[in-house]
Structure formats: structure tokens, C-alpha cells
Amino acid sequence: MADTTKKLTPIGSKPIDRGKFIRYSAAAVGGLLLSPRIVPGKALLQKRRGDQLNIALLGTGAQGQVLLNSCLKIPGIRITAVCDIWAAYNRRRVSRLLGKYKHDHRVYEDYREMLAAEKDLDGVIIATPDFWHEEHTVACLEAGLDVYCEKEMSNTLEGARHMAEVAKKTGRLLQIGHQRRSNPRYIHCYEKLIQDAGLLGRITTVNGQWNRSVQPDLGWPKKATIESAVLKKYGFANMRQFRNWRWYKGMGGGPIVDLGSHQIDIYSWFLGAQPVNVTAVGGTDYYEPATHEWYDNVQALYEYKTSQGTVRAFYQVITTNRNGGYYETFMGDQGTLEISESSSRSAIYREDSAPYWDGWVKKGYLKSPDEIETASAGVLDVRETLAPPAYSLPVEMNVPYHMPHLENFFAAIRGTAELNCPAEVGYETAVTVLKANEAVALGRKIAFKPAEFRI
């Protein structure tokens, strides 16, 4: 099979530096023995397979299906093992899909059986409920496998810290599923518009939200009900809890963790800082607290101290109305960036007092706005409009949202890129987001200590 590594490196992935390339290469036996990333037997197996990576999927629910759909579009990736406790539905559905795409694979209920039997894996994608992430990730890392673990990294900070510590100890890769970190449009905004051009000037305020409509609890085909003994073995009281675990304390973190962590992660990334405190309010005001233990709405205010000054960042998640959908807005004294994973929601606006952006348009950083007719004499001039003109991004996103992040993970396994969201970054986001729930519970501002973000 021809070497397709270059074609598989995602847009925006950081090429690996020379030092890391040497660390990942298998040029000599001495290098193999010294590097914790290289297992001689595994290196030889992969050499025989060419560019193909054998990947296991642990957790085949809704999110696992999303990740699988992206994997099926990436050359050189073979899903050779599938593990899920719901044999009559999740596991069967995914197995049929893999058969359709000619992926020879084996299925398992217990991840321990999978790890014991599968000796030709390169990595594992974990899309199980949050409260299982620590145990699943640690077991896979200690089995010598690289891991892509969906966010939230863990439902506890102790669990997230343990995952990162084991990744460091074993020398394996651990990518956390904050997929915006590999989105070429977000990378362009951060590297070109904020870091290089400084188009926003001094950022002072950030707003973000994820609003969703009322949704009924997830049900299930009665004939596919999992046996009570199996549910209890894996930590679930009943099928309702199994299907709606995100709402239960001790299993997930509620909407601000499930949805908000994607966006709050971007706050810290774009600002280049961690928050110094958080104030938050929220509650279970709409749904039944007995079955929706986590808050169905949260409004949080973070305070950041950056090299340019204080930034206040507001975030809201509600589950009773979808108005406005989801997006993040970064406001500076020279411009505003509004961005969303949905490309239809992105624009950059120049403040009247800022220098004109013609040069950045010519450089390819922005797309020029359409001419807008002003209220005065019908003159067409983008510099005299009553409302600031909207510049757009020159970077399109024409693949599934998760695909570049998975490509980045696979490229890192091959040694041609660095992870865009390694365990250390995922842990920092877990600290930032999980503390918001704590602030709601305590009803007061919570201060962060710098040491809390370090492992």
C-alpha cells in the first residue's frame, strides 16, 4: 500500500518537530528500546500493514456512531474491534455498518475481554459515558495503546488527573475530544486573526451560548431492553438511567459540561490564559429533578487575567429554547469575532476606530464584505455603512466536525503530527468547566489557583 501519511495530516495540525520525529521513529534498535512510544513488535506489525491503523471503538452509542462515521471517511483506518454493553441495539447496528464497509471486526461486551484478545490494535476510540472514561482510558493506555477519549475527559477532576498521569507514565498518546482544536476555521482565527494580525485589538469581553429546545428523555425498543444484571454490572440502575446518563450526578456533568465544555475550552485557548474565578447560577427549573439531577440551565461568568488586561467571559446553556443556537463571540477594542462550529454563523466586524483591514483581505486572512447601501444618498461604500460590515473567513469546513480531530490523532500515532488536544489541555478544560457546577451548588464565586490547572 502506498504511503499516504501526508494526505492524512489534517489542515491545521502542527507538524511534529525533529526531536519528536526521532522519538517516534524506529530507525534503530537502540532508539526502539529507549523510546516509550515504540513497541518493537507493534512497529513490525504496522510495517507489514503499510499505512493502515487498526482501531477499536469502545462505546457505540450516539457519539460513538458520530466518530465512526468520520473514521469511515478516513483512508488507512480499519475498525477491527467494537465494544458496547447493548448487544441488541448499539453493537448490532454498528457491526452491520462495519460489515457494509468491509471492515473485518470482532465484537465484545466487556472491554477487558477485548484488550485481552486483541493483540494487533494501534489505538482505541472511547465514547462511553463520562464516569467510565477514567477506567477505560487507563486500561487502554496500560495495554500499550494510544487513546482518543471523548470529552468530558472525566466526570471528576481526580479521574481526569489520573488519566493524564498514566498517559505520561506509559508514554502513550491521549487525545481529548474537544474537536474545535483541530477545526481549520478555529485554527485560522486563532493563528492568523488573533495572534498574527491582532485584528480584535485588546480583547475585553467574551460571550457564548448553547441553547437547545425541550427534548424528551431518550427511550428504547422494549424488545432490546438490557438485562438488569448486565446494567448493574456496568453501573446503571435501569434502562432509563442507561439511556439518559448525562442528566445524572455521578455519571455526567449536565449540559454545561456536555455542551459548554466545547466552547469554554475555546475561551482559554483564544485568550491564552486560564480563568482566575467563576460565578455561576442555574438550576433544575423545568425538568423533573428525580430524573434530571443536573441543572437544565446555567449562566456562568469567568474572569481572566491576560497579558493585555482583564477579560470577562459569559457563558449560557439552556435546554428549553433554541434561540440563537450555539456560538462564541470575542469582542476587542478594534473588532469582534463571532464564530461557531456551524460555518453559517461566522463573521468578523471592524470597529470604526480601527485601521482598515484592506491589507489583511489582500493577504488572504479575510474575505471582503459585500458593499452595503448606506442611508445617505444611496452611496455604496463599505467604509460609510451605518452597521459595521461583516468580513468572512476564507477557510471552509466541508467535512464532518469531528473528522479533522480524528485525523490529527491518527497522524500523531504515525508520528507526523503533535496532538491538538493532549491530556494536559483536556485536564485544564475539565477544571474550568467542572468548577462551574460547583459554583452553582455553593451559590458563590469560586477562585482558581494556578496550581489547580497543573498535573
C-alpha positions in Angstrom: 0.0 0.0 0.0 1.3 3.4 -0.9 2.4 5.8 1.8 -0.5 8.3 2.3 0.7 9.9 5.5 1.0 13.4 4.0 -2.6 13.2 2.7 -3.8 12.1 6.1 -2.3 15.0 8.0 -5.2 17.3 8.8 -5.4 21.0 8.0 -4.1 23.0 10.9 -2.3 20.0 12.5 1.1 21.0 13.9 3.8 19.1 12.1 6.0 17.2 14.6 9.4 18.8 15.3 12.6 17.0 14.6 13.0 15.9 18.3 9.6 14.2 18.4 10.1 12.7 14.9 13.3 11.0 16.2 11.3 9.9 19.3 8.6 8.3 17.2 10.8 6.7 14.5 12.1 3.2 14.6 15.4 3.7 12.9 17.5 1.7 15.2 17.1 -0.9 17.9 18.7 1.5 20.4 16.0 4.0 19.6 13.3 1.4 20.0 14.5 0.4 23.4 14.8 4.0 24.7 11.5 5.3 23.4 8.4 4.6 25.5 6.3 5.3 22.4 7.7 2.4 20.3 7.0 -1.3 20.9 9.2 -3.3 18.5 6.6 -6.0 17.9 3.9 -3.4 17.2 6.2 -1.4 14.9 6.9 -4.5 12.8 3.2 -5.4 12.6 2.4 -1.9 11.4 5.3 -2.0 8.9 3.7 -5.1 7.4 0.3 -3.4 7.2 1.8 -0.3 5.5 -0.1 2.8 6.4 -3.1 1.0 7.9 -4.0 1.6 11.5 -6.2 -0.9 13.4 -8.5 0.9 15.8 -11.1 -0.3 18.4 -14.3 1.6 19.1 -15.2 1.4 22.8 -18.8 2.7 23.2 -21.1 2.7 20.2 -23.9 5.0 21.2 -24.9 8.2 19.6 -21.4 9.8 20.0 -19.6 6.6 19.1 -21.7 6.5 15.9 -20.7 10.1 15.0 -17.0 9.3 15.4 -17.3 6.1 13.5 -19.0 7.9 10.6 -15.9 10.1 10.4 -13.5 7.2 10.7 -15.1 5.5 7.7 -14.2 8.5 5.5 -10.5 8.5 6.5 -8.2 6.3 4.4 -6.0 3.8 6.1 -8.2 3.4 9.2 -9.7 0.0 9.9 -12.1 -0.6 12.8 -11.2 -4.1 13.9 -12.9 -4.3 17.3 -16.2 -3.0 18.8 -17.2 -3.0 22.4 -20.5 -2.0 23.9 -22.8 -3.4 26.5 -26.0 -3.0 24.4 -25.8 -6.1 22.2 -29.3 -5.9 20.8 -29.1 -2.4 19.5 -25.9 -0.3 19.6 -23.5 -3.2 19.0 -25.6 -4.8 16.3 -26.2 -1.6 14.5 -22.5 -0.6 14.3 -21.4 -4.2 13.4 -23.8 -4.2 10.5 -22.4 -0.8 9.3 -18.8 -2.1 9.5 -19.8 -5.1 7.6 -21.2 -2.9 4.9 -17.9 -1.1 4.6 -15.9 -4.4 4.6 -14.2 -3.8 8.0 -13.4 -7.2 9.4 -14.0 -6.9 13.1 -14.9 -8.7 16.4 -17.5 -7.6 18.9 -17.3 -7.5 22.7 -19.4 -6.6 25.8 -16.6 -6.3 28.3 -13.6 -4.0 27.4 -11.3 -6.3 29.4 -12.1 -9.2 27.2 -11.4 -7.0 24.2 -8.0 -5.9 25.5 -7.0 -9.5 26.3 -8.0 -10.8 22.9 -6.9 -8.0 20.5 -3.2 -8.0 20.0 -3.0 -6.1 16.8 -4.5 -2.7 17.8 -2.8 0.6 17.3 -5.4 2.7 19.2 -8.8 2.9 20.8 -11.6 5.5 20.5 -13.5 5.8 23.7 -17.1 7.2 23.5 -18.5 5.6 26.7 -20.4 7.6 29.4 -18.1 10.1 31.2 -18.0 8.1 34.5 -16.3 5.3 32.6 -13.7 7.4 30.9 -11.0 7.1 33.6 -11.2 3.3 33.9 -11.4 2.7 30.2 -8.6 5.1 29.3 -6.2 3.9 32.0 -6.7 0.3 31.0 -6.1 1.0 27.3 -3.0 3.2 28.0 -1.6 0.5 30.2 -2.2 -2.1 27.5 0.2 -0.1 25.3 -2.5 1.6 23.1 -2.9 5.2 22.1 -6.3 6.7 23.1 -8.8 9.1 21.7 -11.2 9.8 24.6 -14.4 11.9 24.1 -14.9 14.9 26.3 -15.6 15.4 29.1 -12.3 13.9 30.0 -13.8 12.6 33.2 -16.8 13.5 35.4 -14.3 14.1 38.3 -11.0 16.1 38.4 -9.4 13.2 40.2 -10.3 10.9 37.3 -9.0 13.4 34.7 -5.8 13.9 36.6 -5.2 10.1 36.8 -5.7 9.7 33.1 -3.1 12.3 32.3 -0.7 10.9 34.8 -1.0 7.4 33.3 -0.6 8.8 29.7 2.7 10.5 30.8 3.9 7.4 32.7 3.2 5.0 29.8 4.4 7.4 27.1 1.2 6.7 25.1 -0.9 9.4 23.3 -4.1 10.7 24.8 -6.2 13.0 22.7 -9.3 14.5 24.3 -12.3 15.1 22.0 -12.5 18.9 22.0 -12.8 18.8 18.3 -12.7 22.6 17.7 -9.0 22.4 18.5 -8.5 20.8 15.1 -11.2 22.7 13.2 -9.3 24.6 10.4 -11.6 27.6 10.8 -10.9 27.9 14.5 -7.2 27.4 13.9 -7.2 30.2 11.3 -9.0 32.6 13.6 -6.5 31.9 16.4 -3.3 31.8 14.5 -4.0 34.4 11.8 -6.6 36.8 13.1 -5.8 37.0 16.8 -2.1 36.0 17.1 -0.7 37.3 13.8 -2.9 40.2 12.7 -4.3 41.2 16.1 -7.5 42.3 14.4 -9.5 42.4 17.6 -7.1 44.5 19.4 -7.3 44.2 23.1 -10.0 41.5 23.9 -12.1 42.7 26.8 -15.3 40.6 26.6 -16.4 37.1 25.6 -19.9 35.8 25.2 -21.0 32.3 24.3 -24.1 30.1 24.4 -25.6 26.8 23.5 -29.3 27.0 23.5 -31.4 23.8 22.9 -35.1 23.2 22.6 -37.0 21.0 25.0 -36.3 17.3 24.3 -38.0 14.3 25.6 -35.9 11.7 27.5 -34.4 9.0 25.3 -36.4 5.8 25.1 -35.5 2.4 23.7 -37.2 -0.5 21.9 -38.7 -2.7 24.7 -37.6 -5.9 22.9 -34.0 -4.6 23.1 -34.0 -4.0 26.9 -30.7 -4.9 28.5 -30.9 -7.5 31.3 -30.9 -6.0 34.8 -27.8 -7.9 35.9 -25.9 -6.5 32.9 -27.0 -3.0 33.6 -26.0 -3.2 37.3 -22.6 -4.8 36.3 -21.8 -1.6 34.4 -23.1 0.9 37.0 -26.7 1.6 35.7 -29.8 1.2 37.9 -32.2 0.8 35.0 -32.6 1.4 31.2 -33.9 4.9 31.7 -30.7 5.8 33.5 -28.6 4.0 30.9 -30.2 6.0 28.1 -30.1 9.3 29.9 -27.0 9.1 31.9 -25.9 12.7 31.0 -28.6 14.0 33.4 -27.4 12.0 36.4 -24.9 13.1 39.0 -22.1 10.7 39.3 -22.3 9.8 35.6 -22.1 13.0 33.6 -21.9 16.7 34.3 -25.1 18.1 32.9 -25.5 20.4 29.9 -22.7 22.9 30.9 -20.2 20.0 30.8 -21.7 18.1 28.0 -22.2 21.1 25.7 -20.4 24.0 27.3 -17.0 22.4 27.7 -16.6 22.6 23.9 -16.9 26.4 23.9 -15.4 27.3 27.3 -12.3 25.4 26.1 -12.1 27.9 23.2 -12.2 30.8 25.7 -9.0 29.7 27.4 -7.4 28.8 24.0 -8.1 32.1 22.3 -7.3 34.2 25.4 -4.1 32.3 26.1 -5.0 32.1 29.8 -6.8 30.2 32.5 -9.6 31.9 34.5 -9.0 33.3 37.9 -12.5 32.9 39.2 -16.0 31.8 38.2 -19.5 32.9 39.3 -22.5 30.8 38.2 -26.2 30.4 38.7 -28.5 27.7 37.5 -31.0 25.0 38.5 -33.3 22.2 37.5 -36.2 24.6 36.8 -38.0 22.8 34.0 -37.5 19.1 34.1 -38.2 16.7 37.0 -35.3 16.7 39.5 -35.8 13.0 40.1 -34.7 12.1 36.6 -32.8 15.3 35.7 -30.4 15.7 38.6 -28.1 18.1 36.8 -29.1 21.7 36.1 -31.1 22.3 33.0 -29.8 25.8 32.7 -26.5 27.5 33.8 -25.3 31.1 33.4 -21.6 31.4 34.2 -19.2 34.4 34.4 -15.5 33.8 34.2 -12.8 36.3 34.8 -9.4 36.0 33.0 -6.2 38.0 33.6 -4.4 38.2 30.3 -1.2 40.0 29.3 -3.4 42.8 28.0 -5.7 43.1 30.9 -8.9 41.7 32.4 -11.4 39.8 30.3 -14.8 38.9 31.5 -16.3 35.9 29.7 -20.0 35.0 30.0 -21.4 31.6 29.0 -25.0 30.3 29.0 -26.5 26.9 28.3 -30.3 26.4 28.4 -32.3 23.4 27.4 -35.8 24.9 26.9 -35.4 27.2 23.9 -33.0 27.0 20.9 -33.0 30.8 20.1 -29.6 31.7 18.7 -28.3 28.2 18.7 -24.6 27.9 19.7 -21.7 30.3 19.0 -18.8 32.2 20.7 -18.2 36.0 20.4 -14.8 37.6 21.2 -15.0 41.4 21.5 -12.0 43.7 21.4 -11.4 47.4 21.1 -10.7 47.0 17.4 -13.0 44.3 16.3 -15.4 41.5 17.0 -15.2 37.8 16.1 -18.3 35.7 16.1 -17.6 32.1 15.3 -19.5 28.8 15.5 -18.8 25.2 14.5 -21.6 25.9 12.0 -19.9 27.9 9.3 -23.0 29.9 8.6 -22.6 31.7 11.9 -19.1 33.2 11.5 -18.1 36.8 10.8 -15.6 39.4 11.8 -16.6 43.1 12.4 -14.2 46.1 12.4 -14.7 48.9 15.0 -14.9 52.3 13.4 -11.8 53.5 15.2 -9.6 50.6 14.0 -7.3 50.7 11.0 -8.9 49.5 7.7 -8.4 45.8 7.0 -7.8 46.0 3.3 -4.3 44.7 3.7 -5.4 41.6 5.6 -8.0 41.0 2.9 -5.2 41.1 0.2 -3.1 38.8 2.4 -5.9 36.2 2.4 -6.7 36.4 6.1 -10.3 37.7 5.5 -12.9 37.9 2.7 -14.0 41.4 1.9 -17.6 42.2 2.9 -20.3 42.9 0.2 -21.0 46.5 -0.4 -23.9 47.8 1.7 -26.1 50.7 0.7 -25.9 53.4 3.3 -28.8 55.5 4.4 -27.3 58.6 2.9 -27.9 59.3 -0.7 -27.7 55.6 -1.7 -23.9 55.7 -1.8 -22.2 52.3 -1.9 -19.1 52.4 0.3 -18.3 49.7 2.9 -16.4 52.3 5.0 -19.5 54.5 5.5 -22.2 52.0 6.4 -24.3 52.5 9.5 -23.8 48.9 10.7 -20.2 47.5 10.7 -19.7 45.3 7.6 -19.2 41.6 8.1 -15.9 40.2 6.9 -16.0 36.4 6.4 -13.4 33.6 6.8 -11.5 32.3 3.8 -11.4 28.8 5.3 -14.2 26.3 4.6 -15.1 23.3 6.6 -16.6 20.7 4.2 -16.0 17.5 6.3 -17.8 16.2 9.4 -17.0 18.3 12.5 -15.0 15.5 14.3 -13.0 14.4 11.3 -10.0 16.7 11.5 -9.6 16.0 15.2 -9.5 12.2 14.5 -7.1 12.8 11.6 -4.9 14.7 13.9 -4.9 11.7 16.4 -4.1 9.2 13.6 -1.3 11.4 12.3 0.1 11.6 15.8 0.1 7.8 16.1 2.1 7.7 12.8 4.5 10.3 14.2 3.8 13.0 11.7 1.9 15.5 13.9 1.5 16.6 17.5 -1.8 16.2 19.3 -4.0 19.3 19.1 -5.7 18.5 22.5 -3.4 16.3 24.6 -4.3 15.2 28.1 -2.8 18.3 29.8 -5.1 20.6 27.8 -8.2 18.4 28.3 -7.5 18.5 32.1 -7.3 22.3 32.1 -10.7 22.5 30.4 -12.1 19.9 32.9 -11.0 22.1 35.8 -12.6 25.2 34.2 -15.9 23.6 33.4 -16.5 21.3 36.4 -15.9 24.2 38.7 -18.9 26.0 37.2 -21.2 23.3 38.5 -19.5 23.7 41.9 -20.1 27.4 41.8 -23.8 26.9 41.2 -24.1 24.4 44.1 -22.3 26.7 46.5 -24.0 29.9 45.3 -20.9 32.0 45.4 -17.8 32.9 43.4 -15.1 30.3 43.3 -11.4 31.3 42.8 -9.0 29.2 40.8 -5.4 28.7 41.9 -2.8 28.4 39.2 -1.7 25.1 40.6 -5.1 23.6 40.1 -4.5 23.6 36.3 -1.3 21.7 36.6 -1.0 17.9 36.9 
